[in-house]
Amino acid sequence: MLPEPALPCEVIALHVRLPNGVAFDVGKVRLETLTAMVQMLGRLSCSDSTTG
């Protein structure tokens, strides 16, 4: 019995530029990796939204 062929992995690139000039560029990563990175960035505190 022959092994099943590997499924093609989804590869994606992302470019984001925020109004404050911050740029975020990611090229040719797997969708799972990009998802984890975006979730991690979403959990970071934003200095603009904090009071003090």
Secondary structure as UniProt FT lines:
FT   STRAND          11..17
FT   TURN            19..20
FT   STRAND          23..30
FT   HELIX           31..43
FT   HELIX           47..49
//
